[in-house]
């Protein structure tokens, strides 16, 4: 256990392994996104009730799923950095916040655009939508809080606490469509019973969800690598990297 | 393919404007989220390389890092 822990704590190791992962994960993500989105947009039948507007599902649901999963990543990294003072966990937490915000924004925006032809309104102060808006503010809060401190250690602690406190919002988002009578439709993909979505629509959706997970991972690694370069700019390995890249 | 023509694909029976704007904005956000760390990464390395060159003071400055 401890050697792995030590490795994860080593910036040059993290930098090189993330580079190796990105070399195949990034192209795989782009291919999966193109295939998944074109499958959903071009090769599925329209929904019998919602018509073609339902095609927004192929970006709305994956973005929302990953926005929530990203919050777990951020809060978990925050907890690790708070408890074990692990610097790389802090790098991961800081890297996750803006990406989570971007995915939450995508979920909210596509939801609003989907709402107009389906519900007749862009926005309602409904439990699901409001709790997602709070999620966006939590992500943006972490980004802003990090910038507000001059002392980076204090910033890291404050952000970790904020992201952990914000965890209470996550089960609320999950359960909001069951707890409150809501305009938002309940979940169509269920783990414990039969899903209420046709297989012909379900498979492209599943592919899109997987592609968005991969996309989040790519963005997270890219952000972490940039952050590592900045924090480690006084070390020998980064100087070597810089001088090598300066030659090309 | 479900749609018979390009026109049908673009209009989607009146839903085209919603569907396509949702996909367009998503695409723009995804590209931004991917490109901004890459640009930051390159900028940081470039700044650092320039700084190292200045510190060396040598007109050639090619031997930094020995690599």
Contacts between the chains, C-beta under 8 A, distances in Angstrom:
chain1	res1	chain2	res2	distance
A	37	B	23	7.3
A	41	B	19	7.6
A	41	B	23	7.4
A	42	B	1	5.2
A	42	B	2	6.4
A	42	B	3	6.9
A	42	B	9	7.3
A	43	B	1	6.1
A	43	B	2	6.1
A	44	B	2	6.6
A	45	B	2	6.1
A	46	B	2	7.5
A	46	B	13	7.7
A	51	B	12	7.8
A	51	B	13	6.0
A	51	B	14	8.0
A	51	B	15	5.7
A	52	B	12	3.8
A	52	B	13	5.7
A	52	B	15	4.1
A	52	B	16	7.4
A	52	B	19	6.2
A	53	B	12	7.8
A	53	B	15	4.2
A	53	B	18	5.5
A	53	B	19	6.4
A	55	B	12	7.5
A	55	B	15	7.8
A	55	B	19	5.1
A	56	B	18	7.0
A	56	B	19	5.9
A	56	B	22	4.8
A	56	B	23	7.9
A	59	B	22	6.5
A	59	B	23	6.4
A	59	B	26	4.8
A	60	B	22	7.5
A	63	B	26	7.1
A	98	B	33	7.5
A	99	B	33	5.9
A	102	B	29	5.4
A	102	B	30	7.9
A	102	B	32	7.5
A	102	B	33	4.7
A	105	B	29	6.5
A	106	B	25	7.5
A	106	B	26	5.1
A	106	B	29	5.5
A	106	B	30	7.8
A	109	B	22	7.1
A	109	B	25	5.6
A	109	B	26	7.7
A	110	B	22	4.3
A	110	B	25	7.5
A	110	B	26	6.3
A	113	B	18	5.0
A	113	B	21	5.9
A	113	B	22	4.4
A	113	B	25	7.9
A	114	B	18	6.8
A	114	B	22	6.8
A	116	B	18	6.2
A	117	B	14	7.7
A	117	B	15	5.6
A	117	B	18	5.4
A	215	B	30	6.8
A	215	B	34	8.0
A	218	B	34	7.0
A	219	B	33	5.2
A	219	B	34	6.2
A	219	B	37	7.2
A	222	B	34	6.9
A	222	B	37	4.0
A	222	B	38	6.2
A	222	B	41	7.3
A	223	B	37	4.6
A	225	B	37	7.2
A	225	B	41	6.0
A	226	B	37	4.5
A	226	B	38	7.9
A	226	B	40	4.4
A	226	B	41	4.2
A	226	B	44	6.6
A	229	B	41	6.1
A	229	B	44	4.7
A	229	B	45	6.4
A	229	B	48	7.7
A	230	B	44	5.6
A	233	B	44	7.1
A	233	B	48	5.6
A	238	B	48	6.8
A	239	B	48	6.9
A	239	B	52	6.1
A	239	B	64	7.6
A	239	B	65	6.3
A	240	B	65	4.3
A	240	B	67	6.2
A	241	B	45	6.5
A	242	B	45	4.9
A	242	B	46	7.9
A	242	B	48	3.8
A	242	B	49	4.4
A	242	B	52	6.2
A	242	B	65	8.0
A	243	B	49	5.9
A	243	B	52	5.6
A	243	B	64	4.0
A	243	B	65	3.8
A	243	B	67	6.7
A	244	B	65	6.3
A	244	B	67	5.1
A	245	B	42	8.0
A	245	B	45	4.7
A	245	B	46	7.5
A	245	B	49	6.3
A	246	B	45	7.5
A	246	B	46	7.2
A	246	B	49	3.0
A	246	B	50	7.4
A	246	B	52	7.4
A	246	B	53	7.0
A	246	B	64	7.7
A	247	B	62	7.3
A	247	B	67	8.0
